[in-house]
């Protein structure tokens, strides 16, 4: 089981992005830009888009992606109830193999609520 803390994840991610930016080409940078633009408010609110990203990440079982979307869900003031409903959709779509990721997602959420990014 991972002992990673959400605050450490954010700091490490920022450092890795900075380093990667020195090496990756224009096509990769365009992809990353598109990724960041997709989650901005449009026909769907940013909050809804982050919940969609969270569900997709849970189904794909990507720990970094789950934490990334949890941080943004927290910033977008997702409620505990909204989070639970979204994660339940991910559990139904992804099946029992997502349960370990679900446990970690709730642990990260709890840490965020306790000020884990300070």
ZAPAFI-740701 format. One record per atom (N, C-alpha, C, CB): residue number from 0; atom name; x, y, z; residue in one letter. Coordinates in steps of 0.02 Angstrom, whole numbers. Glycine has a CB too. Layout:
N
<NUM 'CA' <X Y Z> 'A'>
...
! end
This chain:
118
<0 'N' <42 -60 0> 'X'>
<0 'CA' <0 0 0> 'X'>
<0 'C' <44 62 0> 'X'>
<0 'CB' <-48 0 61> 'X'>
<1 'N' <23 112 -37> 'X'>
<1 'CA' <61 173 -43> 'X'>
<1 'C' <57 215 20> 'X'>
<1 'CB' <36 213 -103> 'X'>
<2 'N' <114 244 40> 'X'>
<2 'CA' <115 289 97> 'X'>
<2 'C' <119 362 74> 'X'>
<2 'CB' <175 273 142> 'X'>
<3 'N' <109 373 10> 'X'>
<3 'CA' <115 440 -18> 'X'>
<3 'C' <60 485 10> 'X'>
<3 'CB' <110 437 -95> 'X'>
<4 'N' <80 545 27> 'X'>
<4 'CA' <33 596 51> 'X'>
<4 'C' <15 641 -7> 'X'>
<4 'CB' <63 637 110> 'X'>
<5 'N' <-46 668 -5> 'X'>
<5 'CA' <-71 709 -60> 'X'>
<5 'C' <-28 772 -70> 'X'>
<5 'CB' <-144 729 -47> 'X'>
<6 'N' <-6 802 -15> 'X'>
<6 'CA' <37 861 -21> 'X'>
<6 'C' <103 845 -55> 'X'>
<6 'CB' <51 891 47> 'X'>
<7 'N' <131 786 -39> 'X'>
<7 'CA' <193 764 -71> 'X'>
<7 'C' <182 751 -145> 'X'>
<7 'CB' <221 701 -37> 'X'>
<8 'N' <124 722 -161> 'X'>
<8 'CA' <107 709 -231> 'X'>
<8 'C' <108 775 -271> 'X'>
<8 'CB' <38 675 -237> 'X'>
<9 'N' <76 827 -244> 'X'>
<9 'CA' <72 891 -280> 'X'>
<9 'C' <141 920 -290> 'X'>
<9 'CB' <27 940 -241> 'X'>
<10 'N' <183 919 -239> 'X'>
<10 'CA' <251 946 -245> 'X'>
<10 'C' <292 906 -295> 'X'>
<10 'CB' <286 946 -176> 'X'>
<11 'N' <288 840 -291> 'X'>
<11 'CA' <326 798 -337> 'X'>
<11 'C' <302 808 -409> 'X'>
<11 'CB' <320 724 -317> 'X'>
<12 'N' <237 813 -418> 'X'>
<12 'CA' <209 823 -485> 'X'>
<12 'C' <234 888 -516> 'X'>
<12 'CB' <132 823 -482> 'X'>
<13 'N' <236 941 -477> 'X'>
<13 'CA' <260 1005 -502> 'X'>
<13 'C' <333 1001 -524> 'X'>
<13 'CB' <252 1059 -449> 'X'>
<14 'N' <374 967 -485> 'X'>
<14 'CA' <445 959 -502> 'X'>
<14 'C' <453 917 -565> 'X'>
<14 'CB' <483 927 -444> 'X'>
<15 'N' <414 863 -570> 'X'>
<15 'CA' <419 820 -628> 'X'>
<15 'C' <395 854 -692> 'X'>
<15 'CB' <378 756 -617> 'X'>
<16 'N' <344 895 -687> 'X'>
<16 'CA' <319 932 -745> 'X'>
<16 'C' <373 982 -768> 'X'>
<16 'CB' <253 969 -728> 'X'>
<17 'N' <403 1017 -720> 'X'>
<17 'CA' <455 1065 -737> 'X'>
<17 'C' <513 1031 -773> 'X'>
<17 'CB' <480 1101 -673> 'X'>
<18 'N' <534 973 -747> 'X'>
<18 'CA' <589 937 -778> 'X'>
<18 'C' <569 911 -847> 'X'>
<18 'CB' <610 878 -734> 'X'>
<19 'N' <510 882 -852> 'X'>
<19 'CA' <486 855 -916> 'X'>
<19 'C' <482 909 -969> 'X'>
<19 'CB' <418 821 -906> 'X'>
<20 'N' <462 968 -949> 'X'>
<20 'CA' <455 1024 -997> 'X'>
<20 'C' <520 1041 -1032> 'X'>
<20 'CB' <428 1085 -962> 'X'>
<21 'N' <577 1026 -1000> 'X'>
<21 'CA' <641 1039 -1031> 'X'>
<21 'C' <654 992 -1090> 'X'>
<21 'CB' <697 1032 -980> 'X'>
<22 'N' <622 935 -1090> 'X'>
<22 'CA' <638 883 -1139> 'X'>
<22 'C' <584 867 -1190> 'X'>
<22 'CB' <655 821 -1103> 'X'>
<23 'N' <521 871 -1169> 'X'>
<23 'CA' <468 848 -1214> 'X'>
<23 'C' <458 898 -1272> 'X'>
<23 'CB' <402 839 -1175> 'X'>
<24 'N' <437 871 -1327> 'X'>
<24 'CA' <429 912 -1386> 'X'>
<24 'C' <363 949 -1389> 'X'>
<24 'CB' <436 868 -1447> 'X'>
<25 'N' <354 985 -1443> 'X'>
<25 'CA' <295 1027 -1452> 'X'>
<25 'C' <230 987 -1453> 'X'>
<25 'CB' <301 1065 -1517> 'X'>
<26 'N' <231 927 -1482> 'X'>
<26 'CA' <170 887 -1485> 'X'>
<26 'C' <146 867 -1415> 'X'>
<26 'CB' <181 824 -1528> 'X'>
<27 'N' <192 847 -1373> 'X'>
<27 'CA' <175 829 -1304> 'X'>
<27 'C' <149 890 -1267> 'X'>
<27 'CB' <236 799 -1268> 'X'>
<28 'N' <182 947 -1277> 'X'>
<28 'CA' <160 1008 -1244> 'X'>
<28 'C' <89 1028 -1265> 'X'>
<28 'CB' <209 1065 -1258> 'X'>
<29 'N' <74 1017 -1329> 'X'>
<29 'CA' <6 1031 -1353> 'X'>
<29 'C' <-45 986 -1319> 'X'>
<29 'CB' <2 1022 -1429> 'X'>
<30 'N' <-27 923 -1311> 'X'>
<30 'CA' <-72 876 -1276> 'X'>
<30 'C' <-84 899 -1205> 'X'>
<30 'CB' <-42 804 -1276> 'X'>
<31 'N' <-31 918 -1170> 'X'>
<31 'CA' <-39 940 -1100> 'X'>
<31 'C' <-81 1003 -1096> 'X'>
<31 'CB' <30 952 -1069> 'X'>
<32 'N' <-73 1048 -1144> 'X'>
<32 'CA' <-114 1109 -1145> 'X'>
<32 'C' <-187 1091 -1157> 'X'>
<32 'CB' <-89 1157 -1200> 'X'>
<33 'N' <-200 1047 -1204> 'X'>
<33 'CA' <-269 1025 -1217> 'X'>
<33 'C' <-299 994 -1155> 'X'>
<33 'CB' <-270 975 -1276> 'X'>
<34 'N' <-261 952 -1121> 'X'>
<34 'CA' <-285 919 -1060> 'X'>
<34 'C' <-306 971 -1008> 'X'>
<34 'CB' <-230 874 -1032> 'X'>
<35 'N' <-266 1023 -998> 'X'>
<35 'CA' <-284 1073 -948> 'X'>
<35 'C' <-344 1115 -969> 'X'>
<35 'CB' <-224 1119 -935> 'X'>
<36 'N' <-353 1125 -1034> 'X'>
<36 'CA' <-410 1165 -1059> 'X'>
<36 'C' <-476 1127 -1054> 'X'>
<36 'CB' <-397 1185 -1132> 'X'>
<37 'N' <-474 1063 -1063> 'X'>
<37 'CA' <-535 1022 -1063> 'X'>
<37 'C' <-572 1027 -997> 'X'>
<37 'CB' <-519 949 -1078> 'X'>
<38 'N' <-537 1035 -942> 'X'>
<38 'CA' <-568 1035 -876> 'X'>
<38 'C' <-594 1103 -854> 'X'>
<38 'CB' <-520 1010 -825> 'X'>
<39 'N' <-587 1154 -896> 'X'>
<39 'CA' <-614 1220 -880> 'X'>
<39 'C' <-690 1220 -893> 'X'>
<39 'CB' <-580 1275 -923> 'X'>
<40 'N' <-724 1264 -858> 'X'>
<40 'CA' <-797 1269 -865> 'X'>
<40 'C' <-816 1285 -938> 'X'>
<40 'CB' <-825 1323 -818> 'X'>
<41 'N' <-868 1253 -960> 'X'>
<41 'CA' <-897 1263 -1027> 'X'>
<41 'C' <-970 1247 -1021> 'X'>
<41 'CB' <-861 1218 -1082> 'X'>
<42 'N' <-996 1205 -1066> 'X'>
<42 'CA' <-1065 1182 -1060> 'X'>
<42 'C' <-1074 1144 -994> 'X'>
<42 'CB' <-1084 1137 -1120> 'X'>
<43 'N' <-1021 1110 -972> 'X'>
<43 'CA' <-1021 1078 -906> 'X'>
<43 'C' <-978 1119 -859> 'X'>
<43 'CB' <-995 1004 -911> 'X'>
<44 'N' <-999 1125 -797> 'X'>
<44 'CA' <-957 1160 -748> 'X'>
<44 'C' <-891 1123 -736> 'X'>
<44 'CB' <-995 1169 -681> 'X'>
<45 'N' <-839 1159 -717> 'X'>
<45 'CA' <-774 1129 -703> 'X'>
<45 'C' <-780 1074 -650> 'X'>
<45 'CB' <-723 1183 -680> 'X'>
<46 'N' <-821 1085 -601> 'X'>
<46 'CA' <-832 1036 -548> 'X'>
<46 'C' <-855 968 -577> 'X'>
<46 'CB' <-883 1062 -497> 'X'>
<47 'N' <-903 971 -623> 'X'>
<47 'CA' <-929 910 -654> 'X'>
<47 'C' <-874 876 -695> 'X'>
<47 'CB' <-990 927 -699> 'X'>
<48 'N' <-836 916 -732> 'X'>
<48 'CA' <-783 888 -773> 'X'>
<48 'C' <-729 854 -731> 'X'>
<48 'CB' <-751 943 -816> 'X'>
<49 'N' <-713 883 -674> 'X'>
<49 'CA' <-664 851 -629> 'X'>
<49 'C' <-691 785 -602> 'X'>
<49 'CB' <-645 898 -572> 'X'>
<50 'N' <-755 783 -586> 'X'>
<50 'CA' <-785 720 -563> 'X'>
<50 'C' <-784 668 -618> 'X'>
<50 'CB' <-857 732 -539> 'X'>
<51 'N' <-796 689 -680> 'X'>
<51 'CA' <-792 643 -737> 'X'>
<51 'C' <-720 617 -745> 'X'>
<51 'CB' <-815 677 -802> 'X'>
<52 'N' <-672 662 -740> 'X'>
<52 'CA' <-602 642 -743> 'X'>
<52 'C' <-583 594 -687> 'X'>
<52 'CB' <-557 703 -741> 'X'>
<53 'N' <-611 606 -628> 'X'>
<53 'CA' <-598 563 -571> 'X'>
<53 'C' <-625 493 -584> 'X'>
<53 'CB' <-628 592 -508> 'X'>
<54 'N' <-686 488 -609> 'X'>
<54 'CA' <-716 423 -623> 'X'>
<54 'C' <-675 386 -676> 'X'>
<54 'CB' <-789 431 -647> 'X'>
<55 'N' <-656 421 -729> 'X'>
<55 'CA' <-615 388 -781> 'X'>
<55 'C' <-549 365 -752> 'X'>
<55 'CB' <-603 437 -840> 'X'>
<56 'N' <-518 405 -710> 'X'>
<56 'CA' <-454 386 -680> 'X'>
<56 'C' <-461 326 -634> 'X'>
<56 'CB' <-426 445 -641> 'X'>
<57 'N' <-516 323 -597> 'X'>
<57 'CA' <-527 265 -554> 'X'>
<57 'C' <-535 202 -595> 'X'>
<57 'CB' <-590 276 -510> 'X'>
<58 'N' <-574 206 -648> 'X'>
<58 'CA' <-585 148 -691> 'X'>
<58 'C' <-520 126 -724> 'X'>
<58 'CB' <-638 164 -746> 'X'>
<59 'N' <-478 174 -743> 'X'>
<59 'CA' <-413 158 -774> 'X'>
<59 'C' <-360 140 -722> 'X'>
<59 'CB' <-389 217 -815> 'X'>
<60 'N' <-375 151 -659> 'X'>
<60 'CA' <-332 134 -603> 'X'>
<60 'C' <-265 172 -605> 'X'>
<60 'CB' <-319 59 -602> 'X'>
<61 'N' <-270 236 -618> 'X'>
<61 'CA' <-210 279 -620> 'X'>
<61 'C' <-207 320 -556> 'X'>
<61 'CB' <-212 326 -683> 'X'>
<62 'N' <-163 300 -511> 'X'>
<62 'CA' <-157 334 -446> 'X'>
<62 'C' <-142 408 -452> 'X'>
<62 'CB' <-103 300 -404> 'X'>
<63 'N' <-94 426 -495> 'X'>
<63 'CA' <-77 497 -504> 'X'>
<63 'C' <-138 536 -529> 'X'>
<63 'CB' <-18 505 -553> 'X'>
<64 'N' <-173 507 -577> 'X'>
<64 'CA' <-231 541 -605> 'X'>
<64 'C' <-287 549 -553> 'X'>
<64 'CB' <-257 503 -666> 'X'>
<65 'N' <-297 497 -513> 'X'>
<65 'CA' <-347 500 -461> 'X'>
<65 'C' <-331 557 -413> 'X'>
<65 'CB' <-352 434 -422> 'X'>
<66 'N' <-268 560 -390> 'X'>
<66 'CA' <-249 614 -344> 'X'>
<66 'C' <-254 682 -377> 'X'>
<66 'CB' <-178 603 -319> 'X'>
<67 'N' <-234 687 -439> 'X'>
<67 'CA' <-239 751 -476> 'X'>
<67 'C' <-312 775 -477> 'X'>
<67 'CB' <-213 743 -548> 'X'>
<68 'N' <-358 731 -494> 'X'>
<68 'CA' <-428 751 -497> 'X'>
<68 'C' <-457 763 -428> 'X'>
<68 'CB' <-469 699 -534> 'X'>
<69 'N' <-434 726 -378> 'X'>
<69 'CA' <-458 739 -310> 'X'>
<69 'C' <-438 809 -286> 'X'>
<69 'CB' <-430 686 -261> 'X'>
<70 'N' <-376 829 -301> 'X'>
<70 'CA' <-353 896 -283> 'X'>
<70 'C' <-398 948 -317> 'X'>
<70 'CB' <-279 907 -304> 'X'>
<71 'N' <-413 938 -381> 'X'>
<71 'CA' <-454 986 -417> 'X'>
<71 'C' <-527 982 -396> 'X'>
<71 'CB' <-449 974 -492> 'X'>
<72 'N' <-551 924 -378> 'X'>
<72 'CA' <-619 919 -350> 'X'>
<72 'C' <-623 959 -285> 'X'>
<72 'CB' <-639 844 -337> 'X'>
<73 'N' <-572 953 -244> 'X'>
<73 'CA' <-570 991 -181> 'X'>
<73 'C' <-570 1066 -195> 'X'>
<73 'CB' <-509 971 -139> 'X'>
<74 'N' <-529 1087 -243> 'X'>
<74 'CA' <-526 1159 -262> 'X'>
<74 'C' <-594 1183 -289> 'X'>
<74 'CB' <-471 1171 -314> 'X'>
<75 'N' <-631 1139 -321> 'X'>
<75 'CA' <-696 1156 -350> 'X'>
<75 'C' <-753 1143 -301> 'X'>
<75 'CB' <-707 1117 -413> 'X'>
<76 'N' <-737 1133 -238> 'X'>
<76 'CA' <-786 1126 -184> 'X'>
<76 'C' <-836 1070 -194> 'X'>
<76 'CB' <-823 1190 -176> 'X'>
<77 'N' <-811 1013 -218> 'X'>
<77 'CA' <-852 953 -223> 'X'>
<77 'C' <-869 932 -151> 'X'>
<77 'CB' <-816 896 -263> 'X'>
<78 'N' <-931 914 -140> 'X'>
<78 'CA' <-952 891 -74> 'X'>
<78 'C' <-934 818 -64> 'X'>
<78 'CB' <-1027 903 -63> 'X'>
<79 'N' <-935 796 -2> 'X'>
<79 'CA' <-923 725 13> 'X'>
<79 'C' <-974 681 -23> 'X'>
<79 'CB' <-925 712 89> 'X'>
<80 'N' <-1036 704 -25> 'X'>
<80 'CA' <-1089 665 -56> 'X'>
<80 'C' <-1079 660 -132> 'X'>
<80 'CB' <-1157 697 -41> 'X'>
<81 'N' <-1059 716 -163> 'X'>
<81 'CA' <-1046 715 -235> 'X'>
<81 'C' <-987 669 -251> 'X'>
<81 'CB' <-1031 787 -261> 'X'>
<82 'N' <-935 673 -210> 'X'>
<82 'CA' <-877 630 -220> 'X'>
<82 'C' <-897 557 -214> 'X'>
<82 'CB' <-822 647 -169> 'X'>
<83 'N' <-935 540 -162> 'X'>
<83 'CA' <-955 471 -151> 'X'>
<83 'C' <-996 444 -209> 'X'>
<83 'CB' <-994 464 -86> 'X'>
<84 'N' <-1042 484 -235> 'X'>
<84 'CA' <-1083 462 -292> 'X'>
<84 'C' <-1040 451 -354> 'X'>
<84 'CB' <-1137 513 -307> 'X'>
<85 'N' <-994 496 -366> 'X'>
<85 'CA' <-951 489 -425> 'X'>
<85 'C' <-906 427 -419> 'X'>
<85 'CB' <-907 552 -434> 'X'>
<86 'N' <-876 418 -360> 'X'>
<86 'CA' <-833 360 -350> 'X'>
<86 'C' <-872 294 -354> 'X'>
<86 'CB' <-797 365 -284> 'X'>
<87 'N' <-935 296 -333> 'X'>
<87 'CA' <-977 236 -339> 'X'>
<87 'C' <-990 220 -413> 'X'>
<87 'CB' <-1044 247 -302> 'X'>
<88 'N' <-999 270 -454> 'X'>
<88 'CA' <-1005 258 -526> 'X'>
<88 'C' <-942 225 -552> 'X'>
<88 'CB' <-1019 325 -565> 'X'>
<89 'N' <-884 249 -531> 'X'>
<89 'CA' <-821 219 -551> 'X'>
<89 'C' <-814 147 -527> 'X'>
<89 'CB' <-763 260 -524> 'X'>
<90 'N' <-837 134 -467> 'X'>
<90 'CA' <-836 66 -440> 'X'>
<90 'C' <-880 19 -482> 'X'>
<90 'CB' <-858 64 -367> 'X'>
<91 'N' <-939 42 -498> 'X'>
<91 'CA' <-984 1 -539> 'X'>
<91 'C' <-955 -10 -609> 'X'>
<91 'CB' <-1054 34 -544> 'X'>
<92 'N' <-928 43 -638> 'X'>
<92 'CA' <-900 37 -706> 'X'>
<92 'C' <-836 -5 -707> 'X'>
<92 'CB' <-886 106 -734> 'X'>
<93 'N' <-794 3 -656> 'X'>
<93 'CA' <-730 -31 -655> 'X'>
<93 'C' <-728 -98 -620> 'X'>
<93 'CB' <-680 13 -624> 'X'>
<94 'N' <-777 -110 -577> 'X'>
<94 'CA' <-780 -173 -541> 'X'>
<94 'C' <-735 -175 -480> 'X'>
<94 'CB' <-761 -229 -587> 'X'>
<95 'N' <-733 -233 -450> 'X'>
<95 'CA' <-699 -241 -386> 'X'>
<95 'C' <-624 -227 -389> 'X'>
<95 'CB' <-710 -311 -360> 'X'>
<96 'N' <-593 -230 -448> 'X'>
<96 'CA' <-522 -216 -454> 'X'>
<96 'C' <-506 -143 -436> 'X'>
<96 'CB' <-498 -231 -526> 'X'>
<97 'N' <-556 -100 -437> 'X'>
<97 'CA' <-545 -29 -419> 'X'>
<97 'C' <-547 -17 -343> 'X'>
<97 'CB' <-598 14 -453> 'X'>
<98 'N' <-565 -67 -304> 'X'>
<98 'CA' <-573 -57 -232> 'X'>
<98 'C' <-510 -31 -198> 'X'>
<98 'CB' <-595 -121 -199> 'X'>
<99 'N' <-450 -58 -211> 'X'>
<99 'CA' <-390 -30 -179> 'X'>
<99 'C' <-380 44 -197> 'X'>
<99 'CB' <-328 -69 -199> 'X'>
<100 'N' <-396 63 -258> 'X'>
<100 'CA' <-390 132 -280> 'X'>
<100 'C' <-443 176 -247> 'X'>
<100 'CB' <-394 138 -357> 'X'>
<101 'N' <-501 147 -237> 'X'>
<101 'CA' <-555 182 -202> 'X'>
<101 'C' <-535 197 -130> 'X'>
<101 'CB' <-620 139 -204> 'X'>
<102 'N' <-505 148 -97> 'X'>
<102 'CA' <-481 158 -28> 'X'>
<102 'C' <-431 216 -25> 'X'>
<102 'CB' <-449 94 0> 'X'>
<103 'N' <-383 215 -71> 'X'>
<103 'CA' <-333 269 -72> 'X'>
<103 'C' <-363 336 -89> 'X'>
<103 'CB' <-277 252 -121> 'X'>
<104 'N' <-413 335 -133> 'X'>
<104 'CA' <-446 398 -151> 'X'>
<104 'C' <-480 429 -90> 'X'>
<104 'CB' <-499 386 -207> 'X'>
<105 'N' <-514 389 -51> 'X'>
<105 'CA' <-546 415 9> 'X'>
<105 'C' <-494 438 60> 'X'>
<105 'CB' <-592 363 40> 'X'>
<106 'N' <-438 404 65> 'X'>
<106 'CA' <-385 426 110> 'X'>
<106 'C' <-357 493 88> 'X'>
<106 'CB' <-329 373 114> 'X'>
<107 'N' <-346 501 23> 'X'>
<107 'CA' <-322 565 -3> 'X'>
<107 'C' <-373 620 8> 'X'>
<107 'CB' <-305 559 -78> 'X'>
<108 'N' <-437 604 -3> 'X'>
<108 'CA' <-490 654 8> 'X'>
<108 'C' <-491 676 81> 'X'>
<108 'CB' <-559 624 -12> 'X'>
<109 'N' <-485 628 126> 'X'>
<109 'CA' <-484 644 197> 'X'>
<109 'C' <-425 690 213> 'X'>
<109 'CB' <-481 580 239> 'X'>
<110 'N' <-368 676 184> 'X'>
<110 'CA' <-309 717 194> 'X'>
<110 'C' <-320 788 167> 'X'>
<110 'CB' <-248 686 161> 'X'>
<111 'N' <-350 793 108> 'X'>
<111 'CA' <-365 859 79> 'X'>
<111 'C' <-411 899 125> 'X'>
<111 'CB' <-396 852 9> 'X'>
<112 'N' <-462 866 151> 'X'>
<112 'CA' <-509 901 194> 'X'>
<112 'C' <-476 924 259> 'X'>
<112 'CB' <-568 855 210> 'X'>
<113 'N' <-423 891 279> 'X'>
<113 'CA' <-388 909 340> 'X'>
<113 'C' <-332 960 326> 'X'>
<113 'CB' <-359 847 374> 'X'>
<114 'N' <-331 987 265> 'X'>
<114 'CA' <-281 1037 248> 'X'>
<114 'C' <-216 1008 222> 'X'>
<114 'CB' <-266 1080 307> 'X'>
<115 'N' <-219 951 188> 'X'>
<115 'CA' <-160 916 164> 'X'>
<115 'C' <-117 953 114> 'X'>
<115 'CB' <-180 853 134> 'X'>
<116 'N' <-140 1009 88> 'X'>
<116 'CA' <-100 1046 39> 'X'>
<116 'C' <-65 1106 69> 'X'>
<116 'CB' <-144 1069 -18> 'X'>
<117 'N' <-72 1116 133> 'X'>
<117 'CA' <-42 1175 164> 'X'>
<117 'C' <31 1165 176> 'X'>
<117 'CB' <-76 1191 229> 'X'>
! end
